[in-house]
């Protein structure tokens, strides 16, 4: 099975993923800029990644993340505390106390929603690469549960209107089509669908499950084929 073992290997693997394809659909120049410019980790991206880990692989949290100590780094004592902390946690992503607390609340709400919907993942953070008509593709899927693939999105608005706006703005329909296709080619299993769990980043941390309908998916097929043609 053409499976990729970890995120570092996934990022380095020379294949087109859905994120790069979205830039390619803007223009080839945007795609070149995207793949050749180091991607800085924004605060929003760091928060989203933490929530994903807390929901999908909570056993990994202590190895990947740490909460910053409460100290004044302008003072001699604070500098010493921070230096010791940084040395002991080298390589880990540092969250401030508020980020950590809110992130755990968001993840708890997401886990509860999955439980309510009877979702039990048989695999999480699975990564595949395939060949599609001579074009190398790759995908990193949040979770596989029975006949459905899942992706978790942190959002400001998990209402129906908010989810539709996000799907259109970020081309989540292309992501759904891309992941389903790569998964089927890689495993030989055809999923029944692709579902998103949207979870809000502020109280009450509302959640909603969404499966994209046929009209938006038809646009995704068109975008996919256009991206493949441009890549070739």
C-alpha positions as CSV (number, residue, x, y, z in Angstrom):
1,X,0.0,0.0,0.0
2,X,1.4,3.4,-0.9
3,X,1.3,4.8,2.6
4,X,3.5,7.6,4.0
5,X,4.6,7.1,7.6
6,X,4.9,10.5,9.1
7,X,4.3,14.2,8.5
8,X,8.0,15.0,7.8
9,X,8.1,12.3,5.1
10,X,4.7,13.5,3.8
11,X,5.8,17.1,3.5
12,X,9.0,16.1,1.6
13,X,7.3,13.6,-0.7
14,X,7.3,15.0,-4.3
15,X,3.6,15.0,-5.2
16,X,0.7,17.4,-5.6
17,X,-1.6,17.8,-2.7
18,X,-4.9,19.6,-2.5
19,X,-3.5,22.7,-0.7
20,X,-1.0,23.2,-3.5
21,X,-3.6,22.5,-6.1
22,X,-5.7,25.4,-4.8
23,X,-2.8,27.8,-5.4
24,X,-2.3,26.2,-8.8
25,X,-5.9,27.0,-9.7
26,X,-5.2,30.7,-8.9
27,X,-2.3,30.6,-11.3
28,X,0.9,28.6,-11.9
29,X,2.9,31.6,-10.5
30,X,1.0,31.4,-7.2
31,X,1.7,27.6,-7.2
32,X,5.4,28.2,-7.7
33,X,5.5,30.8,-4.9
34,X,3.7,28.4,-2.6
35,X,6.0,25.4,-3.1
36,X,9.2,27.5,-3.0
37,X,8.4,29.7,0.0
38,X,8.8,28.3,3.5
39,X,5.4,28.2,5.2
40,X,5.5,30.1,8.5
41,X,3.4,28.6,11.3
42,X,0.7,31.2,12.1
43,X,-1.0,31.4,15.4
44,X,-4.2,30.1,13.8
45,X,-2.4,27.2,12.2
46,X,-0.6,26.3,15.4
47,X,-3.9,26.3,17.3
48,X,-5.7,24.2,14.6
49,X,-2.8,21.6,14.6
50,X,-2.9,21.4,18.4
51,X,-6.7,20.7,18.3
52,X,-6.2,18.0,15.7
53,X,-3.6,16.3,17.8
54,X,-5.8,16.6,20.9
55,X,-8.7,15.0,19.1
56,X,-7.1,12.4,16.9
57,X,-3.9,11.5,18.7
58,X,-4.1,12.7,22.3
59,X,-1.3,10.3,23.3
60,X,1.1,12.4,21.3
61,X,0.4,15.7,23.0
62,X,3.1,15.5,25.7
63,X,5.7,14.7,23.0
64,X,4.7,17.6,20.7
65,X,3.3,20.4,22.8
66,X,4.1,22.2,26.1
67,X,2.6,25.1,27.9
68,X,4.8,28.1,28.6
69,X,5.6,28.8,32.3
70,X,4.2,32.0,33.9
71,X,7.3,34.1,34.2
72,X,8.6,37.6,33.3
73,X,11.3,37.1,30.7
74,X,12.4,40.7,31.3
75,X,13.8,39.8,34.7
76,X,16.9,37.8,35.6
77,X,14.8,35.2,37.4
78,X,12.3,35.0,34.5
79,X,15.1,34.6,32.0
80,X,16.6,31.7,34.0
81,X,13.2,30.0,34.3
82,X,12.6,30.4,30.5
83,X,16.1,29.2,29.6
84,X,15.7,26.0,31.7
85,X,12.2,25.5,30.2
86,X,13.3,26.0,26.6
87,X,16.2,23.6,27.0
88,X,14.1,20.9,28.6
89,X,11.4,21.2,25.9
90,X,13.6,21.7,22.8
91,X,11.7,20.7,19.6
92,X,8.2,21.0,21.1
93,X,5.6,23.6,20.1
94,X,5.1,26.1,22.8
95,X,1.6,27.3,23.7
96,X,0.6,30.0,26.1
97,X,-1.7,29.2,28.9
98,X,-4.8,30.6,27.2
99,X,-4.1,28.7,23.9
100,X,-3.7,25.5,25.8
101,X,-6.8,25.9,27.9
102,X,-9.0,26.9,25.0
103,X,-7.5,24.2,22.7
104,X,-8.4,21.5,25.2
105,X,-12.0,22.8,25.5
106,X,-12.4,22.9,21.7
107,X,-10.9,19.3,21.4
108,X,-13.2,18.1,24.2
109,X,-16.2,19.5,22.4
110,X,-15.1,17.8,19.2
111,X,-14.6,14.5,20.9
112,X,-18.1,14.7,22.4
113,X,-19.6,15.5,19.1
114,X,-17.9,12.5,17.5
115,X,-19.1,10.2,20.3
116,X,-22.7,11.5,19.9
117,X,-22.6,10.7,16.2
118,X,-21.2,7.2,17.0
119,X,-17.9,7.9,15.2
120,X,-15.1,5.5,16.1
121,X,-11.9,5.9,14.1
122,X,-10.2,2.8,12.9
123,X,-7.3,5.0,11.7
124,X,-6.2,8.6,12.2
125,X,-3.7,10.8,10.5
126,X,-3.3,8.4,7.5
127,X,-1.2,9.6,4.6
128,X,-1.1,8.2,1.1
129,X,0.5,8.8,-2.3
130,X,-0.8,7.5,-5.6
131,X,-0.3,8.0,-9.4
132,X,-3.3,9.5,-11.2
133,X,-2.8,9.3,-15.0
134,X,0.9,10.1,-14.6
135,X,0.5,12.8,-12.0
136,X,1.8,12.0,-8.4
137,X,-0.9,12.9,-5.8
138,X,-0.8,12.8,-2.0
139,X,-3.3,13.3,0.8
140,X,-3.2,13.4,4.6
141,X,-6.6,12.2,6.0
142,X,-7.6,13.1,9.5
143,X,-9.7,10.0,10.2
144,X,-11.2,6.8,8.7
145,X,-14.4,5.5,10.4
146,X,-16.2,2.7,8.7
147,X,-17.1,3.7,5.2
148,X,-16.5,7.4,5.8
149,X,-13.5,9.7,5.7
150,X,-13.4,12.6,8.2
151,X,-11.7,16.0,8.5
152,X,-11.8,18.3,11.5
153,X,-12.1,22.1,11.0
154,X,-11.8,24.7,13.7
155,X,-14.0,27.7,12.7
156,X,-15.6,30.9,13.9
157,X,-19.1,29.9,12.8
158,X,-20.4,26.3,12.7
159,X,-23.9,27.3,11.5
160,X,-25.1,26.0,8.1
161,X,-24.4,29.4,6.6
162,X,-21.0,29.6,8.2
163,X,-20.0,26.2,7.0
164,X,-21.2,26.9,3.4
165,X,-19.2,30.1,3.4
166,X,-16.0,28.3,4.6
167,X,-16.5,25.5,2.0
168,X,-16.7,28.0,-0.8
169,X,-13.9,30.3,0.5
170,X,-11.4,27.5,1.1
171,X,-12.6,25.0,-1.6
172,X,-13.3,22.3,1.0
173,X,-15.3,20.5,-1.7
174,X,-12.0,20.0,-3.7
175,X,-10.4,18.6,-0.5
176,X,-13.3,16.1,-0.1
177,X,-13.1,14.9,-3.7
178,X,-9.2,14.8,-3.6
179,X,-9.1,12.7,-0.4
180,X,-11.8,10.3,-1.5
181,X,-10.0,9.7,-4.8
182,X,-6.5,9.2,-3.3
183,X,-7.9,6.9,-0.6
184,X,-9.7,4.8,-3.1
185,X,-6.7,4.5,-5.4
186,X,-4.4,3.8,-2.5
187,X,-6.5,1.2,-0.6
188,X,-8.9,-0.2,-3.2
189,X,-11.8,0.8,-0.8
190,X,-14.4,3.2,-2.1
191,X,-15.7,5.4,0.8
192,X,-19.4,6.2,0.9
193,X,-18.6,9.8,1.7
194,X,-16.5,12.5,3.2
195,X,-17.6,14.3,6.4
196,X,-16.4,17.4,8.0
197,X,-16.7,18.1,11.7
198,X,-16.7,21.9,12.2
199,X,-16.0,23.0,15.8
200,X,-16.1,26.6,17.0
201,X,-13.1,28.2,18.6
202,X,-15.1,30.2,21.2
203,X,-17.7,29.3,23.8
204,X,-19.9,27.4,23.6
205,X,-17.6,25.6,21.2
206,X,-20.5,24.5,19.1
207,X,-20.0,21.6,16.6
208,X,-21.7,20.5,13.4
209,X,-21.2,17.7,11.0
210,X,-21.4,18.4,7.3
211,X,-21.3,16.3,4.1
212,X,-21.0,18.2,0.9
213,X,-23.8,17.8,-1.6
214,X,-23.7,16.8,-5.3
215,X,-23.7,20.4,-6.8
216,X,-20.6,21.6,-4.9
217,X,-18.9,18.2,-5.5
218,X,-19.5,18.6,-9.3
219,X,-17.5,21.9,-9.1
220,X,-14.8,20.0,-7.2
221,X,-14.5,17.5,-10.1
222,X,-14.1,20.3,-12.5
223,X,-11.4,22.0,-10.3
224,X,-9.6,18.8,-9.8
225,X,-9.3,18.1,-13.6
226,X,-8.3,21.6,-14.2
227,X,-5.5,21.4,-11.6
228,X,-4.3,18.1,-13.0
229,X,-4.1,19.6,-16.5
230,X,-2.3,22.7,-15.3
231,X,0.2,20.5,-13.3
232,X,1.0,18.4,-16.4
